[in-house]
Amino acid sequence: MPTSPASVAAAAPPVQFLDRDHSILAFNERVLDWAKRPDVPLLERLRFLCIVSSNLDEFFEVRTAPHLTAFQANDSKGLYSIESFRALSSAAHDMVARQYSLYNDDLLPAFERQGIRVVSHGERNPAQRRWVKEYFEREVRPLLVPVGLDPSHPFPQVANKSLNFIVRLGGHDAFGRENDIAIVKVPRVLPRLIHMPSHGKDKSRLFVSISSVIRAHLTELFPGREVGQFSQFRVTRHSDLAVDEDDVKNLRTALRQGLEQRHYGQAVRLEVSAGCSEHLASFLLKQFNLPSLALYRVHGPVNLVRLTQLVDLVNDPKLLFPGYSACYPTQLQSGESFFERLKEGDVSIHQPFESFDGVLAFLREAVNDPQVLAIKQTIYRTGADSELMVLLREAVRRGKEVTVVVELKARFDEEANINWAEMLESIGAQVVYGVVGLKTHAKMLLVTRREGKHLVRYAHLSTGNYNPRTARLYTDLSYLTADPLMTADIDNVFVHLASQSRLPKLHHLLLAPFQLHRKLIEKIDALGEAASQGKDTRIVAKMNALTDEDLMLALVKAGQCGVKIDLIVRGACMLPAQVPGVTDNIRVRSIIGRFLEHSRVFYFRCAEEETLLLSSADWMNRNMLRRVELAWPVTDPVLRQRIIDECLVAYLHDSRDAWDLQPDGSYLRVSTGDPHTRHGAQAALMARYSAPQQQDK
């Protein structure tokens, strides 16, 4: 007699979810591994090291404030507590120490072997010191304003993640006072690395850091004073904009004001040079109201992120990944009308292996076609310099009805989105900002065209962003369709976002925060029921993060009923895998490759019946309940199988860039077979879709 899912779940021990913040740090450990790998080109190793630093910056800006606040309030219970802050600080300190050890002990010597040197003050010869002094006097000193601290010159406002120096002075100032602390802010306009010419037979490529240049000439900034102790420092601040949308009359104005204040939010981390004296470190901690655990002493520049400049300054092809040129989408022909092609069937574009140019070409044809009457699009992240936005502006100029749903609260892209919104409004586009209290994260583009006596719709949906730059770096799926029911659904969603009227019943789309969460749980539960009846069932889901408890509990229950579940989760995953008696049927793996895995693909099978959904949404509570998100089915069997093969099967067989989640929450890198012949999903897709290969055909 079959066992019911309820009785199976009741008999199993409860699942203990993993900690979300530590899971985020574990993701960065996997990224850091790329910086360690000797088979990765040297400049790319540095780039991955900088990516980890950038990710850590965002982690501190967004995730640590509640832990710090609980620590300072002496809270000992709950999700945020004294212990949670200590544990998080310990893990972060350990990671930062290993970053700088890798930089100093591995990467810098490797660069020197390539004739690339970042020359410190102590290593410079007299000619180099003269050059640095001339550069300082010409380019740097005119922009520096050292501030001596006294009652009329209190500690200055220090912007988030900016480079600064603190100096302890001896002697007396011009008025005979003994004020001994001064601050030097380093303007962001100054490059953090400067190319220094080599002399004579030395063919090395030499660079100096701006912190080293200023450090060497601190005494010249304080004539008549003795410069004693000093240190560079950098403070990270809580930067997640919080705006009460119910309490503001104009969200755009409120966000602009919030952007001005973001640089000066609550301090959460203080970085200083490793040799910073206890006196200066304690002084800074007191100024920023931080505990000693928030102090990070680093053996090198306090902002590793800015070392990405070295990648661009050196720009040596042999130290970079081989160039990759994506082919034009294989289902399309350059110059062919999209409107004619989509009458034949749907089109999928697998970015960045296939070029984002196909999406731009679709919009470009719509803009230039006199029969196109209206264009509607959502904007989440497009970048500050976007051809797509230029095309929308041209569409307005040509008299088309252009409606743009702009998400002003796209984290760290708020300013660019506000600027685009104001530009489009100024020329007559209809700009709306979605639904109060919800982020519009869905990616949709809808074109309405007059064809004879009828209006026909064409649409583009995406798992990613409308950003041509990240479209070359992130894996995503674009989907083009002229399906009447699908495009009618998309039009209804646009009307809903603009008018906030009741959403009619949708034919194909699943929309958060309405049905998406519930429908996914229903699909998982149905497979659990089928598995308990002895049917062959399968779930494979690819996403960026898995933290929603209801979805995780549904997966656990389905797995305990016998559903075989594979999850491909790039970043944070709170669901432990392969825990005996709890999640035996659930495997979790993370793919960290040359490109950032970003596509969301959900596959469900019961016997021979398959469902494949593409989505803009990760399986997170915020995506399911506090955002406008889309999921849509792929019904064409050929397209469906292609996506399954490329986005799921290939990644489940990856033995080069894959990490498997262990029951204790750690990740183990998959390393089966000969290192020279291991299968990498991204490498295989690059080989399949590279432009030269396509041209050879």
N, C-alpha and C positions, 0 to 999 in steps of 0.2 A: 504493500500500500504506500503510495507516495507520501513524503513528509511535507507538511505545509511550511511555507516560508516563515510564518510567525513562530512555529515551534522550533525551527532550526535556529532562528535568531535568539529565541529565549534561552536555548540550551548553550549557546556560545558565550564565552567570556566577553565582557565589554571591551570595546576598542579604546585605546589611549591615543588620542591624536598627538602629533608632533608639534613642537612650538614653532609658530609661524616666523618669528624674527630670527631664530637660529636656523631655520630652513632657508631664509634669505641669505644669511651669511654662508651657509653651506653651498648655495648656488655660486657665490663669489669665489669660494674655494675651487670650484670646478673651472671657473674662468681663469683663475690664477694659475691653474695647471698648464694652460696654454703658454703662459709666460715662462714656465720652467722647461718646456719641452725643447731639447736641442734640435729636433727635426723641423722646428718652426723657424722661418727666417728671422734674423735678429731684430730688424725694425718692427716686425709684427709682434715679436715677444714683448718689446717695449710697449707697443700699442695695447696689448692685452693687459699689461701691468697698469697702464693708465686707465683702461676701462674699469678695472677693479677699483681704483681710487675714485673714479667718477661715480661708480655704483655705491661705494661707501659714503661718499658725500651725500648722495640722495637718501641713503639709509638713515644717516644721522639727521638730515633735514626733515625727514618725514616720520620716522619710526621711533626715535629714542626719547622724545620729550615726555611722554607719559611715564616711562620708566624713571627718568631723572626726577620728575616732579614727585613721584611716589617715594623715591629715595630721600629727597630733601624733606618730605613730610613725615619720614620715618614710618611709612606704611609697611606692614609685614604680611598682609594678606591680599589675595586677589591676583588678577592677571599681571598687574603692575605693582611692584613691591621693591623693598630694599634688595631682596635676593635676586629679583629679575634684572635689576640694573647691574648688580655685581656680576651676574653670570654673563650678561650681554657685554659688559665692559671687558671682562676677561677674554671672551672670544674675539672681540674687536682688537684689543691690544695685541693678542697673539698673531692675528692676521696681519696687522700693520707691521709688526716686527719682522715677520717673514717676507713681506713685500720689500722692505728696505734692505734686508739681508740679501735677497735675490738681486736687487738693483746694484748694491755695492760689490757683492762678492762674485756675481755671475755676469750680469749684463755689462757693467762698466768695463771689466777686463776684456770681455768679448768685443766690445766696441773698440777698445784700444788695439786689439789684434787686427782690427780692420782699418786702423789709422784714423779712428774717430775718437776725439778726446774732449771731455768737458773739463777745462783747466781751472783748478782752484787757485786762489790767491797765492798760497804757499808754493805752488808748482810753477808759477810764471817766472820767466826770465826777465831781465831789465827791459828788453824791447817790448815784450808783451805787457808789462806793467805800464809802460808809457802809453801804449795804445789804449789800454783800459782806462787810464786816467783821462786821456783826451776824449774818449767816448763818454765818460762820466760827466766831464765838464760841458760837453757839447749837447748831449742828448738827455741826460738824467737829472743833473743838479738843478736846472731851471724849473723842473716840475716837482721838486721836493720842498715841502714846508715842514721842517721839524718843529714839534710843539713841546716846549718845556712845561711840565705840569706844576701849577701853583693854584691858589684859590681863584684867580681870575682866568686860569687856563685849566679847567678840569679835564679829566680823562676824555678824549674825543670819542665820538661815535665811530665805531669800527665796523665796516660793512661785512656782511656774510662772505666768507671764503676769500677775503682780500689779503694780500701780503703786506705785512707791517714789520717794523723793527721796534724793540724796546731797548732803551739805552740807560745805563746808570752813569751819572756824571760826577766827577770830582770838582773841587774848587767852588767858586761863587759865580753867579750870573752877573750881568752888567749892572745890576742894582745891589750887588753885595749879598744876595740871598743864596741859601744852600739847597735850593730845590734840585733834587738829584735824579729825577726820572724824566725822560723825554720819549716821545713817540714819533716815529717817522712812518707815514703812510706811503706805500708804493702805488702810484697810479696804475689802473688796469691797462691804460694805453701803452705802457712800456712792455716790449716783448720780454718774455721770461728767459729766453735763450738768444744769444747774439753770436753770430758767426765772427770769429776773430781770424784775421789773415795770418798765414804761416810765413816764415821767413827762410831765405836761403834754400838749402836742399831738402828741408823738411816739407814733405808733401801731405802731412797729416791734415785732416779736416778738424779744425779747432773751434771750440765754442766756450763761451763763458755765460754763467747764469746771472740774471739781474741782481739776485740776492748777494752773490759774490762781489759784483761790481760795487754795490752800495756798501757792503760790509768793509771793503778795502778802503773806503773813503769816508767813513763815519766821522772821523776826527775833523774833517774839513767842514762838516755841517755844524760843528759846535766850536767855533774859534774861541780860544781863551779858556776852554774847559778840558778836563781830562776825561777821555772816554774809557770807562772801566768795563764792567760787565755789559754784555749786550746779547740779544738773540732775535732772530726772526720769529714771528708768530702769526698764527692764522686762527680765526674763530669761526666755527660753523654754527649756524643759527637754525632754529625751527622755522621752516619756510613753507609749510602747507597752508595756503590761504584759506581762512575760515570766514565766510560771509553768510550772515543770516538773511537768506533770500526773502523770507517772509517779512523782514523788518527794514528792507531798503526799497526806495522808490525807483532807483535806476541801478540795475546790477552792473552795467558796464562802468558807470562812474565809481561805484563802490569797489569794483575790482581794480580800477586804475589807482585809486587811493591805497588799496591793499598792496599793490605792487610796489608803491613807493616805500611802504613800511616793511616789506618782506625782508629787505637787506638788514633790518635791525630788530629782528624778532628775538625770542628767548635764546640765549647761548646754550649750546648742548655739548660742544666739544672744543678744546683748546689744544692746538698743535704748536710746539716750540722746538727749537734745535736741541739735540741731545745734550749739549753742553750748557744749556741755560741754567743759571744759578738758581738755588732754592729761593733766594730773596726775590728775584724777578718773577719766577714761576708763581710763587705765593701771591705776589702783588697782582699778577694778571688773573689768577683764579678768583681773588677777592673782587676785582673789578667786574668780572663777568658772572659772579655769584655761582661758581662751579665747585664741585667737590674734587678732591685729588684724583679720583678715578676717571674724571673727564679730561685729565691732562695726558697728552700723547707726546712723548719725547721722540723725535725722529732723527735718524742719522742721514740727513740729506735735505733736499728742498722740502719745505712744508707742504707744497702742492705738487704732487707727482702728476696730477692730471695735465698740467701745463707742459710736461715733457713731451707730449704728443707733437709739439712744435719741432722737436728733433727729427721726427719721422719725415716731416715736410721739408726741413732744411737739408737733410742728407739726401733723401729721395733717390736712393741707389737701388736700381731694379733687382740686383742680385741679393739684396737684403730684404726684399719684399716678396709677398706672394706673387706668383706669376699672374700677369694681368688676365682678367676674365671679361670677355665681351659677350653679353647675353644675346641670344638670337631673337629675332622678331617672333612674336607668338606663333607657334607652329600651326594653329588652327586658322590663322589669318594669312592673307596675302597683302603685302604692301601695295597700296593704291586701290585695293578693292573696297567697295562701299560696305560699311558696317551694316547699314540698314538692309542691304540685299543679303549679306552673309547671315545675319541673325534670323532672317526668314527661314533659313535652312535648318537652324537648330542653335542650341546654346554653345557658348565658347568659354573655355577655362584658360586662364593664364597663370602659370606657376612662376612667381617672381622669387628671387632675382634671376633664376635660371633662364626664364623668358623675360623679355624687356617690358618695363612699365610704359615704354613708348606706345604700346598698343592701346593703353587706356587714354593717354594724351591724344592719340590719333582719333579715337572715338569721340572725344569731346571736341576736338578741332573740327571734325567733319560736321558735328551738330551745330557748332558756332557758324560755320561757313555756309551751311545748307539753308537756302531761303525758305524751304518748306518746314523747317523746324520752328515751332512757335514758342515753345517753353522749355526751360532747363531748370531742374531742381536738384540741389546737391547739399549734402551735409559736410561740414568742415570741422574736423577735430584737430589734426596736426597737418599743416601744409608746409611749414617753414616760412622764413621771412622773405625768401626770394623764390616765388613759385610761378612757373609757367601756367599752371592750372588756373591760378587766380587771374592771371593776365588774360587768359582765354574767357573767363567769366565776364571780365570787364568788357572785352570786345563783344561778347554776346549782348550785353546791355546796350552798347553803342549801336549795334545793328538792329535794335528794336525788339529783341526777343524778351519774353517774360522770364526773368531770372529770379528764382527764390533760393536763398541760401540759409540753411540752418547752421549757425555758428555756435560751437560750444566754447563759451568764454572761459570755462573753468578747466580746460585741458592743462594739467599740471605742468608748469614751467614753459608752457606755450601761450599763456594768457595774453601777453603783450602783443605778440604777432597776430593772434586771432582778433584782438580788439582793433588793431590797426587795419586788418583786412576788412572787418565789419564796417568800420567807419568809411573806408574807401568805397566799398560797394554801395553803401547807403547814399553816399554823396553823389553818385552818378545815377541813382534811380533803381537799384536792385531792391527787392523785398528781402530784408534781413530779419530773421527771427532767432531767438535764443533758446528754443526748446521749452521744456516744461520746468516750472519752478521746483527746485529740490532734486531734480534728476539731471545727471550728465547725459548728453546725447553722444553716445559712443558708436552708434550704428554708422556704417559707411555705405551711402547710397547715392546714386546719380541717376536721374530719370529724365529722359528726353521725350517730348511729345511732338509728333510730326504729322502734318497733313498729307494724306495720301488719297487722292481722289476726293470722295465724299466722306471719308472717314478720318478720325484721329487715331494714330497708332503710337503706342509707347514702346520705348527701348530703354533698357536699364543696365546699370553696372552695380554690382555688390562686391564687397571686399572684406576679407578678414583683417586687413591692415589699414594704413593711413593713406591719404591722398598727398603723399610727400615724395617727390621724385628722388630726393637724396636717399632717404631711408629705404625706398623701393629697390635700391641697388645693394642694400646691406641686410635687409630683413627678408626671411622667407614668408611669403604670403600667397593667398589665392585670390585672384580677381575672377569675377563671374559675370559674363555678359548674356543677356537674355531678351527675347521679345515675347516670351510667354504671356498671353493676355491676362491670365489669373495672377501670375506673379507680379507683373507690372501694375495691375490694378491694386494689389496689396500694397505695393511700394507707394503708389499715389495716395492711398488712404492713410498711410503712416505720415506722409508729408503734410496732408491736410490736418491730421490729428496734432502734429507738432506745432503747426502754425496757428490753428484755431483753438486747440486744446478741447475740442469737441469729443464726444464719445467715439471710441474706435469701433468701427463695424467689424463683423466677423471676418477674419482673414482666411484665405483659401490655402495658401502655402506657407507664408511666413509665420515664424514664432517670434513674438515680441516681448522683451522684458521692459518693464517689470510686470507684465500681465500674465502671459501663459508660459514663457520659456522655462522658468524654474520648475513649475508644476509638470509640464509636459516631459521634461527630461527625467524627473523622478518617476513619472508614470511609465516611461519606456524602460527604465532600469528595473522597476518593480515587476513589470509584465514579463521581462526576461527571467527574473528570479522565479516567478510563478511557473513559467514554462520549464525552466531547468529542474524545478522540484518534481515535475511530471515526467522527467527523463528525456526531455528534448535537448538537442544540441544547440547551445547558445553561446554568444560571443559579444563582448564589448571591447572596442579599441577606441580610445579617445586621446586626442593630441591637443594640448593647450599650453598656455604660459604659466598658469598657477592653479592650484587646487587647494582651496581653503574653506569652501562652503560646507558647513557641518551636515546639513540635510542631504546634500548630494553625496557626501562621503559615507554617511550612514546607509544610504540607499545602496551604494556600491558594496559596502561591507555585507549587508544582508543578501544582496544578489550573489556575491561570491560564495557566501556560506550555503546558498541553495544550489551551487554547482556551476554558476556562470563563470566562464573563463574570461578574465578581465586583464587587459594590458593598457596601461596609462603612460603616455609620453608627455611628461610635464617638465618644461624647461627650467622653471624657477622654483618658487616656494611650493612645497607639497606637504600638507599636514597629515596625509593618510599613510600610515606605516604599511609596508608591503611584506608579504611572506611571513607574517607572525603566526606561529603554529596555533591552530584552533580558532584563529580570528580572521586572518586575511590570507590564508593559504593559496587561494585562487587569484590573488591580485598581485600583479607585477608592475613596478613603476620604474621607468627609466628616464633619464635626462640626456638630451643631445646638446653638446656644446661644440659648435663648429666654427668655421670661418665666418659664416653668416649667422645672424641672430635668429633663432627659431621663433616664429611669430604667428604661424597659421593655426587656426582652431578647426579641427576636423573630428567629428563624432560618428562612430560607426556602431550600429546595433544589428545583430543577426539572430534570428530564431529559425532553426532548420534552414530552409532555402530562402527565407524572406529577409531581405537586406534593407536597411535604411541608412543613408549617409547624409549628415547635416554639415554644412559649413556655417561658421558663426564669427561674429565680431567679439563674442563674450568668452572670457575665462570663467572657470567654475569657482567664482568667488561670490560672497554674499553681496558685495557692493554692485557687481555686474548684474546679478540676477534681480536685485530688489531696489537698487538706487540709481540705476542707469537705464537709458533707452538703448537696448541692444537687439540685434537681429540674429536669427538662425534661419537657414533655408535649406530645403532638400535638393539633392542632385538626383534627378529622376532618369536622365539619359544613361542607359546602361554602359555605354562605351566611356563616357566622361566619368561616371562613377567608378568604374574599374581602374581607369587611369589614375584618379586621385587616390584610391585605396592603395594602388601599387607604389605610387611616388611618395605619398605623405605618411603612410602607415606601415606597409610591409617593408619598404626599404629601411625605415628607421628601426623596426623591430629586429632587423638582421644586421644593423650597424655594429661593427666590431672595432671601430677606430675612434669614434667621437662619443661613444655612449657610456653612460654611468648607470649602474643599477642601484636602486635604493635598498638598503639592508633593513632588517627588522628593527635595529636600534636607532634608525634615523641617519646613519652614515651612508655615504655613497661609495661604491666600488667601481673603479673604471673597468670596462669590458676590454679584455686584451686576449682574445682567443686567436689562434692561428699565427702564421708568419707575419711579423710586423710590416714587411714590405708588400704583403698581399691582402691585408685586412680590408674589409669592405667599409667604406665611408659613404653614407647616403648622400651627403652634399657633394662629395667628389664625383660620385657616379652621375648625379643629376647635372653637374657642371659639364662633365664629359658628353653627356647626351645632348645638351642644349647649347653648347658653346657655338658662337656665330661661325667660326671657321669651319667647324664640322658640318654645319648646315649648308654652308656655301659649297663645300666639297661635294655634297650630295647633288 
